[in-house]
Amino acid sequence: MRPYLPLNALRAFESSARYLSFTQAAQEMHVTQAAVSQQVRMLEERLRTVLFKRLPRGLEMTDEGRLLLPVLTNAFTQIETVLKQLEYNNHSHEVLSIGAVGTFAISWLMPRLKVFRENHPFIELRLLTNNNLVNHAAEGLDFAIRFGDGSWPTTHNVLLFEAPLTVLCSPKIAQRLNHPQDLQKETLLRSYRTEEWSNWLTTAGLEPWVMNGPMFDSSRLMVEAAILGEGVALAPDYMFSRELSYGLLVRPFNHHINVGGYWVTSLKSRPTTPAMQCFYDWLIRETTKE
């Protein structure tokens, strides 16, 4: 007969797996670190398998732990959704968790969310930002909006729109830029995708040079630095149309390169809920308006 598995032990494992830390899991669950560790140990004993490798500075999941985590994450999400429905006494109430890269969340999504909430008052939206590194199952995400070429094998990936990159800078710096060659005298702000500047310069007819400007994990942060005059950014101008219209940014050259777009992604193993369908349909309608 399959052993009885206490809910607290399953919750302790799921939280510890998300943080890879008994201490942080304890803070989330409002119990002691020792209590979380004991619950996980009990779960391992009942399953007769090791779920974590205990390391000096944290935890590392075993293959068995990685197998169990997405199942528990989905189960707890479904339980929470049903409890919310009962709490509000309305079966149309659902929790929807969205992860998005910061640039998309701030520049595109936030200005439009008011309309979505007004049209779907019984969908409780939770918005998390990231730097394009996403674990749908571990973070409990229904959708993640990512930048790239769409080659993520574990998820359904639908292109929302392309986002070509172009040079953006402050008006003061733009006065010094008459030709792309002039960029060699400027500080070039870089993203973690280090090949972008080289590709832009090559397609603009220039031989790339060694660059040592500061590196950012967010286009939003990089462009904020450009607005402050800290250097020249290479970013999707479409996402910064407001700053361009206010004169905070200037687009000194017309040359663009296309290295990817924004995609809405979801786990292939994740059943589509009514709330997910509502959000997906709305997202597609909004992007096709552009």
C-alpha positions in Angstrom: 0.0 0.0 0.0 1.3 3.5 -0.9 2.4 5.4 2.2 0.4 8.3 3.5 2.1 11.6 2.5 1.4 14.5 4.8 0.5 17.8 3.1 2.9 19.8 5.2 5.8 17.6 4.1 4.8 18.0 0.4 4.6 21.8 0.9 7.9 21.8 2.7 9.6 20.0 -0.2 7.9 22.2 -2.9 8.9 25.5 -1.2 12.5 24.2 -0.5 12.8 23.2 -4.1 11.8 26.6 -5.4 14.3 28.4 -3.2 16.9 25.6 -2.9 17.0 26.6 0.7 15.4 25.2 3.9 15.8 28.6 5.5 13.9 30.6 2.8 11.3 27.9 2.7 10.9 28.2 6.5 10.4 32.0 6.2 7.7 31.5 3.5 5.9 28.8 5.6 6.3 30.8 8.9 8.0 27.9 10.7 11.5 27.1 11.8 14.3 25.9 9.4 14.6 22.7 11.5 10.8 22.0 11.0 11.1 22.3 7.2 14.2 20.1 7.2 12.5 17.5 9.3 9.4 17.5 7.1 11.5 16.9 4.0 13.5 14.2 5.7 10.2 12.5 6.6 9.0 12.7 3.1 12.2 11.2 1.8 11.9 8.3 4.2 8.3 7.6 3.3 9.2 7.7 -0.4 12.4 5.8 0.2 14.3 8.1 -2.1 16.6 11.2 -1.7 15.1 14.4 -3.0 17.9 16.8 -2.2 21.7 16.7 -2.0 22.6 18.7 1.2 25.4 21.0 0.2 27.4 23.4 2.5 25.7 26.4 0.9 22.3 25.2 0.0 20.5 22.4 -1.7 20.6 20.6 -5.0 17.7 18.6 -6.3 18.2 15.0 -7.3 16.6 13.6 -10.5 13.8 12.3 -8.3 13.3 15.7 -6.8 13.2 17.3 -10.2 10.6 14.7 -11.3 8.3 15.5 -8.3 8.5 19.3 -8.3 6.4 20.2 -11.4 3.7 17.8 -10.3 3.4 19.4 -6.9 3.6 22.9 -8.2 0.7 22.3 -10.6 -1.3 20.5 -7.8 -0.8 23.4 -5.3 -1.7 25.9 -8.0 -5.0 24.0 -8.8 -5.8 23.8 -5.1 -5.2 27.5 -4.6 -7.4 28.3 -7.6 -10.3 26.2 -6.2 -10.0 27.7 -2.8 -10.1 31.2 -4.3 -13.3 30.2 -6.2 -14.9 29.0 -3.0 -13.7 32.1 -1.1 -15.4 34.4 -3.6 -18.3 32.1 -4.1 -17.9 32.6 -7.8 -16.6 29.7 -10.0 -15.3 32.2 -12.6 -12.6 33.5 -10.2 -9.1 32.2 -11.0 -5.5 33.1 -10.2 -3.3 33.7 -13.2 0.5 33.9 -12.9 2.4 35.7 -15.6 6.2 36.0 -15.8 7.6 38.6 -18.2 10.9 40.2 -19.1 11.1 43.6 -17.4 11.2 45.6 -20.7 8.0 44.0 -22.0 6.3 44.2 -18.6 6.9 47.9 -18.1 6.8 49.3 -21.6 4.1 47.2 -23.2 2.0 45.2 -20.7 1.5 47.6 -17.8 -0.1 50.3 -19.8 -2.7 47.8 -21.1 -3.5 45.8 -18.0 -6.2 48.1 -16.7 -8.4 47.3 -19.7 -7.8 43.5 -19.1 -8.7 43.8 -15.4 -11.8 45.8 -16.2 -13.0 43.2 -18.7 -12.1 40.2 -16.5 -12.7 41.2 -12.9 -12.7 37.7 -11.5 -9.2 36.9 -12.8 -6.6 37.7 -10.2 -3.5 38.5 -12.1 0.0 38.0 -10.6 2.8 39.5 -12.6 6.5 38.6 -12.0 9.4 40.0 -13.9 12.6 38.2 -14.9 15.7 38.6 -17.0 14.6 36.0 -19.6 15.6 33.0 -17.5 12.4 31.2 -16.7 11.4 27.9 -14.9 7.6 27.7 -15.5 7.1 24.8 -13.1 9.3 26.0 -10.2 7.8 29.5 -10.4 4.2 28.3 -10.8 3.7 30.3 -14.0 0.8 29.9 -16.4 2.6 32.0 -19.0 6.0 33.5 -19.5 6.7 36.2 -22.0 10.3 35.9 -23.3 12.6 37.5 -25.8 14.4 35.4 -28.3 14.0 33.1 -31.3 11.4 30.8 -29.8 13.6 27.7 -29.6 12.5 26.5 -26.1 11.7 22.8 -26.4 9.6 22.2 -23.3 7.1 24.9 -23.9 4.4 26.0 -26.4 5.8 29.2 -28.0 3.8 31.8 -29.9 5.4 34.9 -31.4 3.7 38.1 -30.3 5.9 40.5 -32.4 9.4 41.0 -33.7 11.6 43.5 -31.9 14.5 44.7 -34.0 17.3 46.4 -32.3 18.6 49.9 -33.1 20.9 52.5 -31.5 19.4 54.7 -28.8 21.0 57.5 -26.8 20.5 60.8 -25.1 20.0 64.0 -27.3 23.4 65.3 -26.1 25.3 62.2 -27.3 23.3 62.1 -30.5 24.8 65.4 -31.5 28.2 63.7 -31.8 26.9 60.8 -33.9 27.0 61.6 -37.6 28.1 58.2 -38.8 28.1 54.7 -37.2 31.9 55.0 -37.1 31.5 57.7 -34.5 30.3 55.1 -32.1 33.9 54.0 -31.6 34.4 57.1 -29.5 31.5 56.4 -27.2 30.7 54.0 -24.3 28.6 51.2 -25.7 26.2 49.8 -23.2 25.9 46.0 -23.6 23.3 43.3 -22.9 24.2 39.8 -21.8 23.7 38.8 -25.4 27.2 40.0 -26.2 27.1 39.4 -30.0 24.4 42.0 -30.6 26.7 45.0 -31.0 29.1 43.0 -33.2 26.2 42.0 -35.5 24.9 45.5 -35.7 28.3 47.0 -36.6 28.9 44.3 -39.2 25.6 44.8 -40.9 26.2 48.6 -40.8 29.4 47.9 -42.8 31.9 48.3 -40.0 34.6 46.0 -38.5 33.6 45.3 -34.9 36.0 46.5 -32.2 36.8 45.4 -28.7 34.1 46.8 -26.3 34.3 47.2 -22.6 31.2 49.1 -21.7 29.0 48.1 -18.8 26.8 45.0 -19.2 23.1 44.8 -18.2 20.7 41.9 -17.9 17.7 44.1 -18.8 17.1 46.3 -21.8 15.1 48.5 -19.6 18.0 49.2 -17.2 20.4 49.7 -20.2 18.1 52.3 -21.8 17.7 54.1 -18.5 21.5 54.4 -18.4 21.4 55.7 -21.9 18.8 58.4 -21.0 21.2 59.5 -18.2 24.0 59.9 -20.7 26.0 57.0 -19.5 26.5 55.6 -23.0 24.8 54.3 -26.1 22.3 51.4 -26.0 21.3 48.9 -28.6 17.6 48.0 -27.9 14.2 47.6 -29.5 13.0 51.1 -30.2 9.4 50.0 -30.3 9.5 49.3 -26.6 10.7 52.8 -25.9 8.4 54.9 -28.1 7.2 56.9 -25.1 10.7 58.0 -24.2 11.4 58.8 -27.9 8.3 60.9 -28.2 9.2 62.8 -25.0 12.7 63.6 -26.4 14.5 61.6 -23.7 15.9 59.3 -26.3 17.1 59.8 -29.8 17.5 57.3 -32.6 20.6 58.6 -34.5 20.7 56.0 -37.2 17.9 54.1 -39.1 19.8 50.8 -39.2 18.2 47.9 -37.3 19.0 44.3 -36.8 16.5 41.5 -36.1 17.7 39.1 -33.4 14.4 37.9 -32.1 11.0 38.9 -30.8 8.7 38.6 -27.8 7.0 35.2 -27.3 4.2 34.0 -25.0 5.2 30.6 -23.7 3.5 27.9 -21.6 4.4 24.4 -20.5 3.3 21.7 -22.8 2.2 19.7 -19.8 0.1 22.5 -18.4 -3.7 22.2 -19.1 -5.2 25.4 -20.3 -7.6 26.9 -17.8 -10.4 29.4 -18.6 -8.3 32.2 -17.2 -5.3 31.2 -19.3 -7.5 31.2 -22.4 -8.9 34.6 -21.7 -5.5 36.1 -21.2 -4.0 34.4 -24.3 -6.9 35.6 -26.5 -6.6 39.1 -25.1 -2.8 39.2 -25.6 -3.1 38.0 -29.3 -5.8 40.6 -30.0 -3.7 43.4 -28.5 -0.6 42.5 -30.4 -2.4 42.2 -33.7 -3.8 45.8 -33.2 -0.3 47.2 -33.6 
